[in-house]
Amino acid sequence: MKRVIKISVLLSLLALSTSLTSCFNKPNVDEIKIALDIEDDGRYDDLFALYKAQTGITVKATYGQDVGKLIGTKDEPDIIKTSTVIIEVMRPSLLDLTSLINSDANFKLGDYLEPIIDALTFDNKVYALPTSLNTSLLYYNKAMFDEHASAIRSALNLGANESIYPQATWTYDDFQKAGVAMTNVSGTPPYTFGAETQLNWWGEWYVYVQQMGGTFYVPGTNNHQVNLTTPEVIAATTFFRDKAMGPVGVKFSPNANEMASANSFTAGNVAMIFGGHLGDWFSYDVLGLDWDIQVLPKPIERPTAPGGELSADAFGISVRSKKAKESFNFLKLWAGKEGALKMYEHGKIGALKEMQAYIAELPSDKQKHVNIDALFAAISEAVVLPQEKDFAKIMREFVMSELYKLMIDGRGAETDVVKVLTKIQNNVNNYYQNLYGAN
C-alpha cells in the first residue's frame, strides 16, 4: 500500500514539474518586439495602441538600432524590417509566412499589389508583408515655380491661363526648359536650381535608363550580367550628366561640388526632384515646404515609357521568434486597411490594391494636399527593382561611385560617359563571374 502511495505521489510531482516547466517556457504573449528606424520614433504609437486595445499585447519598439547586430541575440526583435530591395539577403533570418497566411480565413494576399507580393515571394513562399510603398515621382516646390512664373511661361510657351506647374504630359524637354528657367548660378551664392541631382542613391539614373528603353541586367542571365554600353544607357547617362554639368541653357541641377553647399529641395532653393521618396513627405511638411507631386516626365520619343521605381518597405518575422502567431496578427493589422490608413497620417502609402479608394473615403480634414491621382498613376506605370540579392550593393559600390566622377569638377573627374559606363560594366560582370562563373 505504501509503495502505491509513493508511486502516486511521484507521478503527481512529475505532473506538477511538467506543468511548471511548461509555464516557465511559455513565451510572454503580453509583448512582441520590433526594431524601427530612428526617424520612426513616435510615428506608430497609435497603431501600437490600437493593437494592444484589440489583443492586450504590447508592441515594444526600439529605434535606430542596427538590426543586423540584433539578429541571433537575446535582443532579436520578433518583427524584422526588410524591403523588396533587400529581402533576398535577409531571407535566412525570416520565417516563411505561407502557412500562417493559408490558415487565416480573413487574410487575402490578393488584396495587395501583385508586383510587390511577387518581390517578397521566393519558391512560392512569402517572407514578409508590405507596409508602405515607394514609387518615383516628380516633386516640385510650388513657391519656386510661382517666383519664376514669367520665365517658365516664356520657356514653355504657355498662355496666361495655363498652369505653370508640372503636367502629366511633360517630356524631358519640358522638364529641362522649366528647370533652366529657374536656375541661376551666376555671381555669388545663394544659387537656385531647377532640379536636384541624386548621387547618394541610384533611383534617378536608373529611372532614366529604363524610361529610355534600356535595361541594367541582360535578359536571360539570371541577373548576373550587365550591358551598360547600349545606346539607351548612354543616352540616359548623358542626360543625367548634362543636367548637372552642361553649359548655361542646358544645366539645371547642382553638380557634386555644388551639392556640398546646401543646394537642395529641402533647403528651398531647388525646384524639383526626379524620383524622390515617399518617406520624405513627413519631413517636407515639417519644414513647411509648399510642395506637390506629378508623374514623371517622359522622353519625347517614348510618351508612354514605364520605368519609375516601385518598391515597398515590408516586415517579416524572425525564424527564432516564439511569438509568430501574435507577430503575424500585428503585421496583418499594420499591412491591412486599418493600419494603412493610420500610416497615411504620416505620409505612408499602403500596398493595397484599393488604397486609392480608401483614401478617397476619408473626410476632407484627413486628406493630404498632394495630387493623389498622380501618385496612383505613377504606381500603375512603375516597375519593381530586379530580384537579385546583390543589386543594392552593386548600385552603391560599383555604379554610383563611378557615376559620381562624371558629376564633379577637379581632381578625379571624368568626362567620357562611355568610358565610365564601360568600366562599371566590366567591374560588375567581373564581380558576378567571380561569384557564379561565366554566364
Secondary structure, DSSP 8 states (H G I E B T S, - for coil): -HHHHHHHHHHHHHHHHHHHHHHHHS--TTEEEEEE-GGGTTTTHHHHHHHHHHHS-EEEEEES--HHHHTTSTT--SEEEEETTTHHHHGGGB---HHHHHT-TT--GGGB-HHHHHHTEETTEE--EEEEEEE-EEEEEHHHHHHTHHHHHHHHT--TTS--S--TT-BHHHHHHHHHHT-B-SSSS--BBSS----SSSHHHHHHHHHTT--SB-TTSTT--B---SHHHHHHHHHHHHHHHS-TTT--S--HHHHTTT-STTTT-B-EEEE--GGGHHHHHHTT--EEEE---B-TT-TT----EEEEEEEEEBTT-S-HHHHHHHHHHHHSHHHHHHHHTTT----BTTHHHHHHTS-GGGS-SS-HHHHHHHHHH-EE----TTHHHHIIIIIIHHHGGGG--STT----HHHHHHHHHHHHHHHHHHHH---
